[in-house]
Amino acid sequence: MKAEGGNPAALASQSSAPKRRRSPKTDPRLVAEIRRLRILHPNLGKDKLHVLLRPWCAEKGIALPSVSTLGRIIARAPDKMRHSPARLDARGRPKPMQRSRKPRKPKGVATTALQCLAVDTIERVRDGLKRYLVTFIDPASAFALAVALPSKATRHTQAALAAVLDLLPQKPQVLLSDNGSEFEAGFAQTLTEQQIARWYTYPKTPKMNAHAERFNRTIQESFVDYHEDLLFTDLARFNQKLAEWLVFYNAERPHHRLGQQPPLSFLLQHQPQCQRWWTHTEP
């Protein structure tokens, strides 16, 4: 305080961090060897590097760093010692590959009724013949729709998506799906035209689309298993029966997580516009 001329502000706590920080001293040969291994085996992790460096360090008389120290050595490098794959352009010059990153479902995000639509497919096989069901469900209200398809070609899934969007009282803001090819091409084009955002699940992570997976189980155990013959012999008749079951599922079947209400009752309570839509729905 005296050095500051009696200013009381000098008594306030200040940072005690050192003005000069020590920089770690790492043997350049070790850094070069780590880089060589990361180029030879792209993006090799610190745990595996620790094992591979052990005989090399013993031969060179260099102390083997710990796994965490190896991680810090890699992190301090300006390029993180990453070796990006490259292709050659028309003139033979290296051109880095551009990886497209798919938008993933954010963690811990809870959607409101009809804000998100989760989609998935079910495959059934009998005597070498395949049939598919594409299922749609609103995770918030459990309102669900489904249709059986002769194949999972995008022309079929695109038509199913268009029909579902026509049936919904409001357009969803986002669609959640896995990375299946049936949800690309024309299917993705419809989403773009309708200005519906897209969330992808991570590969082999069905729990990211848990509501769709649970509905897939329900529809198979409650309906498909009892009408499988129609699925393979008369697809139109199967879809007619399926529509009748979906009316029961959405309008009458109690749902535990909705307080034993059916999805439509839940929607009528939480989405005022659904009341106008419901009165215009033909029986």
C-alpha positions, 0 to 999 in steps of 0.5 A, spaced: 500 500 500 505 504 501 508 503 494 502 505 491 502 511 495 496 509 500 491 507 495 486 502 498 485 499 491 492 496 492 489 491 498 485 488 493 487 481 491 491 480 485 494 474 481 499 471 483 501 467 477 509 468 475 510 473 470 515 468 467 513 461 466 518 455 465 518 452 458 519 444 458 525 442 455 524 435 451 529 432 447 528 434 440 530 427 438 524 424 442 519 429 439 522 427 432 521 420 433 513 421 436 512 425 429 515 420 425 511 415 428 504 419 428 506 420 420 507 413 419 501 411 423 496 417 422 494 420 429 496 414 433 494 415 441 499 417 447 497 410 450 500 406 444 506 411 443 508 410 450 508 402 448 512 403 442 517 408 444 519 404 450 525 400 446 527 406 442 528 410 448 532 404 452 536 404 445 537 412 445 538 412 453 532 417 453 528 417 459 521 414 457 516 420 458 509 418 462 503 417 458 500 424 460 507 427 458 506 424 451 500 427 450 502 434 452 508 434 448 503 432 442 498 438 444 504 443 444 506 442 437 503 447 433 500 442 428 498 437 434 502 432 430 496 431 426 497 428 419 491 429 414 490 425 408 491 428 402 489 427 394 492 429 388 489 434 384 489 434 376 496 437 376 499 432 381 499 437 387 497 434 394 490 437 396 487 435 403 481 431 403 475 435 406 471 431 411 464 433 412 461 433 419 454 431 420 450 435 425 449 430 431 444 431 436 446 435 442 446 432 449 441 433 454 436 437 449 429 436 451 424 438 445 417 440 445 411 437 442 412 436 435 418 440 435 422 434 433 421 428 429 425 421 430 425 416 424 428 409 423 427 403 419 425 396 421 427 390 416 423 383 416 426 377 412 422 371 410 424 366 405 429 370 403 424 376 401 425 383 405 420 388 407 421 394 411 417 399 415 419 406 416 417 409 423 416 416 425 415 418 432 415 425 436 419 424 442 415 429 446 408 426 445 409 419 443 405 421 437 407 416 431 406 414 424 409 408 420 408 405 413 410 398 410 415 399 404 417 394 399 424 396 399 428 402 403 429 405 396 429 413 397 423 414 393 419 410 398 422 413 404 421 420 401 414 419 399 413 416 406 416 423 409 412 427 404 405 423 407 407 424 414 409 431 413 402 432 410 398 429 416 402 433 422 398 439 424 405 443 424 411 442 421 417 439 425 423 443 426 428 438 426 428 430 424 433 425 428 435 419 424 441 414 423 446 414 417 442 410 413 442 411 405 435 410 405 435 417 409 439 421 404 438 423 396 431 424 395 429 424 403 434 429 404 432 433 399 425 434 401 427 436 408 431 441 405 425 444 401 421 444 407 427 447 411 427 442 416 434 441 420 437 434 421 440 431 427 444 424 426 446 419 431 453 416 431 454 410 428 452 404 432 449 408 437 441 406 437 440 409 444 441 416 441 434 415 438 431 411 443 424 413 442 424 410 435 427 404 437 422 403 443 416 404 438 419 399 433 419 394 439 412 396 441 409 396 433 413 389 432 410 386 439 403 389 438 402 389 431 407 386 426 408 379 429 400 378 428 400 380 421 406 378 418 403 374 413 400 380 410 406 384 410 409 379 405 403 377 401 399 383 401 402 390 402 396 394 401 392 390 406 397 390 411 398 398 411 390 399 411 391 394 418 397 398 420 393 405 419 387 402 424 392 400 429 396 407 429 389 410 430 388 406 436 395 407 438 395 415 438 388 416 440 386 410 445 392 407 448 394 409 454 402 411 455 405 411 462 410 417 461 404 421 459 400 420 465 396 414 462 394 419 456 394 417 449 398 421 445 393 425 441 390 427 448 397 430 450 397 434 444 391 437 444 393 439 451 399 442 450 399 444 442 393 449 441 393 449 434 392 441 434 385 442 436 383 446 430 387 440 426 383 435 430 376 438 428 378 438 421 381 430 421 376 426 417 374 419 421 
